[in-house]
Amino acid sequence: MSETIVMPKLGMTMTEGTITEWYKEIGDTVEKGEPVLMISSEKLNQDVEAPNTGILLEKFGDVEDELKVGDALAIIGEEGEKPSSADKKDTNPVSVDVMNFEKPHSPSDIPAQQGVTKHQQSDRIFITPLARRMAVDNDIDIQSVTGSGGKGRITKRDIDKVLASSDRQTEPAHELAAKQAAATVSAPTASVGEGLSPMRKAIARNMRESLAQTAQLTLHRKAGIDQLIEFQQTLRNELNANNSEVKLSLTVLLARAAILALQELKAMNSTYFDGQLVEFDEVHLGIATSLDNGLLVPVIKNAHQKTIGTLANALKDVTERARIGEADQALLSGSTFTITNLGASGIEYFTPILNPTETGILGIGALQEELILSEDGTVKAIKKIPLSITFDHQIIDGAKAAEFLSILVKYIETPYLLVL
């Protein structure tokens, strides 16, 4: 008996997913538990496995197609079996109403592109979001493109074929529209996140919700870091002498300082839920990690229980997993406070945006050298590090946030406290 693979729900807020890669083709044999395709949604990639052993009978959607949660992705059954109509769920292809500037003339007035068949004006045109963007970017009249996907849906492959044709003589639709002085051009409409990758959609939604639901304010302060650098070198020498593989970066020590400050001022390690302030004893530390295509915030769980060495290993582990695409929902959820470091980019101060449900996020800037007049009257060069704390003013006031920075500076400038 055939069985349908549907778009899974990877997270609480997931409503749709994108097909990233097909591992199997129609007619291939698949084993139970074997990956059939990869999907992406929000900030996650996930292999979708076969629920049973059989033959891949049908595929619904091409690479880069977006389908809603619960929509059919594929059907697996026995060789020669014909899936029942109940197995074939509607994959909800995107329907596009062609705007006036894309059809200034009737179809008979526009020269047909070679190798394609024109749709009738009354036809409902199904087209994937990527294909639609490509058509708009390249002035392709989608009425003149024949779709090769299900229900005649136009896909990226169809647009690629049109672009590859050496005989594209069709005048761009927007130029034809410009010649129609009396033509009415409808204003384009767009939804938030339209045209973005799944990861950027998730970032867009989270940032919008964060700013809409909180009263964010950012305070800035510098901390002397010369003693912390000396402390780092001392620990590195000890680690090297013991052939340790621990990589002790300044970020690790700054994270340790932040953890201790959060335990001392729990109001910053809190959330505002259902009208109630909930302060956490545990510190689950989010580490903002930049990727080529966006940003992930993997979480070090129970960071307050870790030594400097185990914290260094944990930070390396979670950021590497995020960068190589091994992050799952468990790794990306549950943080109580986040650190983001733009020092490598030369940024001094900035205004990081809160992760939803969190009260604070610490921004770390690039080291700065300053000249000061010492007590003996000589000029001395010192190093300082810029710190930016964004907090939710609904939960704590500026004085409390300033107190948090003072506590943090204490640990940075008195580094032996980090090992007590």
N, C-alpha and C positions, 0 to 999 in steps of 0.2 A: 504494500500500500504506500502510495506516495506521501511525502511529508514536506511541508513548506518551511523554508528558512525565512524569518522575518527580521526587519531592522530592529536590533535590540536597543534597550534604553540604558545607556552607559552611566548617566548621572541624573540627579533629581530634576535638573532644569532642561534636559535634552528633549527636543521635540522633533528633530530631524537629523539625519546622518548623510554622509557623502561616501559613495563607493570610491575607494582609493585604488584598489587593485583586485583583479580576478586571478586567483591561482588555478582555477579549473575552467574548462570549456564544456559546452553542451556535448554530451556523449561520454565524458570522462567518468571513470570509476572513482568513487570517493569512499574512504573508510570512516566509520563512526569516530568522531573526535578530530578528524583531519581538517585543517583550515581550507575553506572554500574561497573566501575573499577577505579583503581587509576593508574596514570602514573607518571613517574619522568623524568625530563630532566634538564640537567645542575644542578642548585642548588635548583630546585623547585619540590614539589610534588603537584599533582593536581587530584582531582576527576573529572571523565568524566561522565556527566549526560545524561540520556536518552532524546532524542529530542521529543519523543512522548510516549504515553502509548501503550503497546503491549506485545508481547512475544519475548524473546531473542531467535532468530532463529539460529544464527551462531556466533562463536567467532573465531577471527583470531589471533593466538598467545597465548603463555603460559606465566606464570610469569617469568620475567627476559628476555623475548624476546625483542629485539630492533626493532622498526619499524620507517620508515621515516615519516616525517610530511605529512599528507594527505593520508597515507595508511589506509586501512579499519581496524578497531578494532572489530567491531561487527555489526550485522544486527538485527534490531527490526521490527517486523511486526505482522500480525494477525495469530492466531493459525491455523496450517495446510497450511499456505502460503509458497510457495517455492520462495526464492529470485531469481530475474532475474540475468542473467550473468553480467549485467551492475552494479549490486550492489556489486559484488565480485571483489574488486580491488586486484591487486597483492600486497601481503604483503612483497615482496622483502626479502625472507629468505637469509641468508648468504651462499654463495656457496664456498666450500673449495676445492682447488686442492690439493690432497693428495701428500705430498712430498715423495721423493724416500726412505727416511729412514723409512717411514711408510708402504711400500710395497716392501720389498726386494725380496720376492718370489711371484710367481703367487698365486692366491687365493687357488688353490688346494693343494699347498705345506704347507699352514698354517693351523694348527688344528683349527676347528671352536669352538667358545665358546658356551657352552650349552645354549639353549634357545634363540639363536639369529640366524638371517639369514644373510648370507654374501651378500654384494652388488657385482655386477659385476664391473670389473675394468673400464668399459666404462660408468658406471652409474655416473650421476652428484650427488654428495652428498650434501644435504642441512643440515646444522647444525647451532644451535644458538651459539653465541660467548661464552657463559658460558659453554655449553656442550663441545665445542672445547677445551677450557682451561682445563676442567676436564679430557678430554680424553688424552691430552698431558701430564698433571701432573701425570696421573696414567698409562701411557704406554698402552692405549687402542687403538687398531687398529679400526678406525671408519668404515672401509670397512666391518667389521664383526658385526656391530651394526644396528639393524633395527629401523628406526625412527618411532615414534608414532604420530608425528605432521603432519600438513598439508604438502602435497607433499612428504611425507615420511621423513620430517625433523627430525633430531635427536635433542632431547631436554635433559634437565637436568635429567628428570625422566628416560629416556632411559639409560643414563650413570649410574645413581644410581642403576638401576636394574642389570647392568653388575657388578658393584662393590659389590652388595649384594650377587651375586652368589657365592656359596661355592666351585664351581667346575671350577673356572677360572684357566685353565692350559695353556692358550696361553702364549707362551714365549713373553716377552715384545718386541715390534717392534724394539726398538732401539738396543736391544741385537742381534736380528736377523740380523739387518743391519750391525752391527759390524763384524759379521762373514762373510760377503760378501766383501772380500778384494777388489774386482773389482767394487763394487757398487759405484755409484756416489751419493753423498749427496748434495742436493740443499741447499744453504744458506737460512735460514729462513728470511722472510721479515715481517715487522710490520709497522703500521702507528702510528703517534703520538696519544697517548691517548688510543690505543687499549688495551683492557683488564681492563680498569679502570671503576669505577662507573661513572654514569652521572655527579655527583658532582665533582669528581676528574678530569673528562674530561674538565669540564668548568673551573676549577681552572688551569689546565695545559694550556688550550688555552689562558686564560686571562693573566697568568703570562708570557707566551711566547710572546704574542702580546705586553705586557707592556714593556718588556726588548728590544724587536725589534724596537719599535716605539719611544722610549724616550732615552735620555742620562742621566742616573740616577747616582746621587752622594749622599753620605750620610755624614753629619756632626754630631759630637757628642759634648755634653756639659753636665755638672752637674749643678743642681740648689739646693740651700739650701732649706730644706723643713720643718724645725722645726716650723717656724711661721705658715705655712699652716696647720700642724698637730694641733697646738694649736687653730687655727681658726676653724678647723673642729670640735674639741671637744666643743668649745664654741657654735657653731651652733647646735650641737647634743643636748647639754644641754637645749637650748631654745626649740628645737623641742620636746624633751621628756616632758618638762614642759607643753607644749601645746597639749600633747597626739597626736602628729603628727605621721603618718605612713611613712613619708619620710625617706628613707635609704640613708644617706649622706656618700658616699665613697670618698676616695681620687681621684678615677678616675673621679667622677663628677666634683670635683673642678679643676682638671687638664684639663678636657674638657672645663670648663668655661674659664680657662686661655687661652687655645688655641683659643677659639672662639673670645675672645677680641683681641688677637694678630693677628688673621686673618683679623679682621675688621680694625686694624691699618695698616697692611701691606697687601693690597688686592692682590698684585702680587702672593702671595702664595695661595690665594683662587681664582684660575683661571683655564682656560683651553686653549690649543692651538689647534685651529680648522681652517682648510682650510687656513693656512698661517696667521691667525689672532689670536692675544692674546685677550681673553675675560675675563675680571675681573668681579667677581660676588659681588653684594652688600649683597645678602643672603648667609648665611652659612648653608648648608645642611651637617650635620656631620655624616660620616660613622663610625660605631663602629665594628671593627673586632671581631668576636665572634667564638670561637673554639667549634666545635662539635665532637662527637665521630668519624664521618666519613668524616670530612673535615672542611671547614671554610665558614662562611657567613658574609656579611657586611651589616647588616640592617642600615637604614638611619634615623636619627632624622631630620625631615624637619624643616626649619626655627629655627634652634637651637639658633640663635642670638637673637631671641625674647623671649627666655625663662629665667625665674629667676632660681636661683640655685635649688630651690625646684621643679619647674616644669621640669627642666632639669634632675634632679635625677629620677623623675617618668618616664619621657620619655625614659631614658637610660634603666631603669629596664624593661619597657614595650617592647621595640624593641628587646632586647637581649633574653627575655623570649620567645617571639613569634618565634624568630629564632631557639631557642633550642628545642621547642616542635613541630616544623614542621608547624607552622602557617604563615611562611613568604610567601608573594606573590611578584609578580613582582614590585608592587608599593613600597613595603617596602625595596626592594633590589636595587633600582635604584635612580639616581638623586643626589648622593653625590658630594660635591665640595671639600671635604678634609676628610681624614680618620685618625683615631687614633687606634693604636694597642698596647696592653699592655701585655708584657711577664714577668712582675715583679713577678707574682705568681709562675713562673717556675724558679726563681732565676737568670734569665738572666740580665746582666747589659746593655751592648750595643749590638745592632744588626743592620742589614741593611734591613729594611722593603722594599718591592717592591711596587711601585706605583700602585694604582688602575687605569685602563685605563681611559683616559681623564682628570685625576687629575694632579695637579702640585706638590702636597706635601702629605706626609704621616708621621705622628709623631709616633715614637716608644718610649714606656715608659718602663724603666727597674726596677729592684728591688732596694728597699731602701738600702743605704749603710751608715755605721757609720764610721766617720773619727775623728781622733784626731788632734786638731789644737792648736797652741800657741796663747792664747788670749793676748789682749793689756796689761793686768796687769801681764803678764809673767806666768800665770797658764795654764796647759793643760786642754783643754775642748773637750768633745765629741759632735759632731754635726751629723745630718743626712742630706744626700744628695740623690737626685734622678737622675739617668742617663737618658738623653734625646737623641734621635737619629732622625734627620730629613732627610728623603730622598726627593730629589727634582729633577725636570727635568731641566737639565743644558741648554736645548734648550731655555727655557723660562726665567729663572732667573740665575744670576751668584752666585758664592759662597758667595760673600759679602752680597747679599740680603738674602740668606738663613741664614747666620750668624746673620744678623740683626733680622730676625724673631726669632731665638733662644734667642737673647738678650731681645727682647720684651716679649717673653714667660717667661723667667726667672724673669723679672721684676714683672709680675703678680703673679708668684708662690711665690716669696720672699716678696711680699708686698700684702698679701691676702685681705686686706680691699678694695683694688681696684676692687675686683671681684663683689662687691655689689653696686658699683657706677654706 
